Amino acid sequence: MPALLARSLLVLLLAGVLRAQEGAPTPTAEAMLKTLREAWRSTPDDDRAMPVENMTLPLDHHPNLRVRALLKAGKALVPNEGFVRASDVVIELYDELGKLEGLFVADHCIVDRATSSGYCEGKVRIERMGVRITGVDMLWLMEERNVRILSQAEVRTDRFIEGMGDLFK
């Protein structure tokens, strides 16, 4: 039951910024999760990858060209092509006017720049509109507006969410 509640709240909270999906994951998401997990567990391909501190990397843009998602990392390993490995990660989510709408926070992640997708291993946190969702391991697909906390999801809120009971009828 707590997992169902967490999933339902996640759908409500991220609807404006990310289109969360209920039910079975799409084959595309499953394939991306497998690809990103394998890349995370393998050693970096490019020996010439550049170590970067205090990195900022735009991941997605609105149609008006304002940044929709911005990745910030304390440390990162950035190859010429392929996956960026980052630690001390914060992904900021903005609306079309540039106002901060939400955050993803993770200790470590790997980012596929070609698809604006990523996988975070370990503890993760999502914050939006006075609601905090924590858990372990996360997959995010910016093009699909989809984010999933893969295990141990827990939801905390500072306020009452009207209509929440209707989700369980």
HELIX and SHEET records of a PDB file:
HELIX    1   1 PRO A    2  LEU A   14  1                                  13    
HELIX    2   2 PRO A   27  ARG A   41  1                                  15    
HELIX    3   3 MET A  164  PHE A  168  5                                   5    
SHEET    1   A 7 MET A  50  HIS A  61  0                                        
SHEET    2   A 7 VAL A  67  VAL A  78 -1                                        
SHEET    3   A 7 PHE A  83  TYR A  94 -1                                        
SHEET    4   A 7 LEU A 100  ASP A 112 -1                                        
SHEET    5   A 7 SER A 117  ARG A 128 -1                                        
SHEET    6   A 7 VAL A 131  LEU A 141 -1                                        
SHEET    7   A 7 ASN A 146  THR A 157 -1                                        
END                                                                             
